[in-house]
Amino acid sequence: MFAPEIYMSRRQELKQKLKTGLVLFMGNDAVPRNFPDNCYPFFQDASFLYYWGISSPGLSAVIDIDNDREILFGNDYTVDDIIWMGPQEPLVETAGRTGVKEVRSLRELKPFLENSGLKKQDLHYLPQYRSDTLLKLEKAAGIPHEAVNQGASISLVRAVIEQRSIKSKDEVSQIRSALEITKEMFSLAMEASRPGMYEYQVIGRAEGLALSRDARPAHCFIFTVQGARLHGASHSNRMKEGDIIVMDGGVESPLHYTSDITRSFPVSGRFSQLQRQIYEIVLKANESAIEKAGPGVLFRDIHVHAASVITRGLQEMGLMKGNVQDSVDQGAHALFFPHGLGHPLGLEIHDLESLGEDHVGYDQTIKRSSQFGLSNLRFGKALKKGMVMTIEPGIYFIPELIRSWRSQNLHKEYINYEKLTDFINFGGIRIEDDILVTESGAENLSTDIPKKISDIEMKSS
């Protein structure tokens, strides 16, 4: 945990933003894989972590703004629990380390909420993303589970987004520590990958390295020679000479702040000439996008800039044609770059996304586009000092998408479909860094993880 004053200050700021009412935070429970005692690894709800700091299942918490009370609801281990799990710090002591003085049994949550309802206090809670939590909130607050998210507090959502979006020095330090381990993982993967090996032989070692550093993966690692599959989770392919690996991974810091990095590198240790050309375009889009970032800059404009760099590079290779700006305005580049440039990063790899992408990344002036590709941009509004974002442009040759567009003659004035025949099995290349928005621009927090061709080939050879 951070110092108790940090959590106390966060809760106090939230009270000042909301001014009145009762704020309910539902912690996550352990989830069985196939029978009750065999559970998935536990991940605490990120907003619960942010305000209460406790990464244990079976907890809920309340801020009673009107009566200036902060209450943690949960149960201490019974003797039967201790037999299987060992002793646990008393909950009252854990609560004290996060600045909470009042602890109650979990069974008291429902009558407490009922009593608050009789007093006609407004109940604030966040949208829920897990079915078990929907049912738990239904039981505690008497709200039908199918109506829970319709009743979520928009004022609370906006307040939480405003607080969590700006990272303190302590939070950034946690992200830096996660990136140190991530750097080791990527170096190992680049050095270990060889033709004839299976993907799982390499990614298993990288994941094991993270575990050996007392860290755990922040999400399911992507490690694939099928780089045209944006979120491919399988690791069953046998790597061969000429393949490009796309590796997308990150870990949690000791206090659960995450890293999220992508690198693309050759299995054989050397890029081919075509691979080198495509890689250099993506690298230029990545680096120039980072240079564009800064407080007050619309992230949507940085995305469009990266798309323009990609379009111009593909034109130089003869794969695209026409006016660059017109091509990007019409969305022709999305055949090769169909996703957004990046997303917020923090206690989640897609930070705050469970509260609604449009609440997090858009506002009254910046609305989400309906255009293919641009519609996948998770964050479009202006950056602020203290935000941590990913910058992850890519170029992909997705056979099914190419065939679909070609059959419809989509954007034929901007795309040279004849030349794409030679690239149908190319795969994809993505480069992702984590940046901190500073007072005058942006700091690349992951600059030590190799991404220049000479550095990658040195690592991979």
Secondary structure, DSSP 8 states (H G I E B T S, - for coil): ---HHHHHHHHHHHHHHH-SSEEEEE-----EEEETTEE------HHHHHHH----SS-EEEEETTTTEEEEE-----HHHHHHH-----HHHHHHTTT--EEE-GGGHHHHHHHHHHTT--EEE-----HHHHHHHHHHH---GGGTGGG--HHHHHHHHHHHHS--HHHHHHHHHHHHHHHHHHHHHHHH--TT-BHHHHHHHHHHHHHHTT--BSS--EEES-TTSTT------B--TT-EEEEEE-BB-TTS-B--EEEEEETTSS--HHHHHHHHHHHHHHHHHHHH--TT-BHHHHHHHHHHHHHHHHHHTTSB-S-HHHHHHHTGGGGT--S-S--B-SSSSSTTGGG-HHHHH--SSS----STTGGG-S--SB--TT-EEEE--EEEE-HHHHHHHHHTTTTTTTB-HHHHGGGTT-EEEE-BEEEEE-SSSEEETTTTS--SHHHHHHHH-
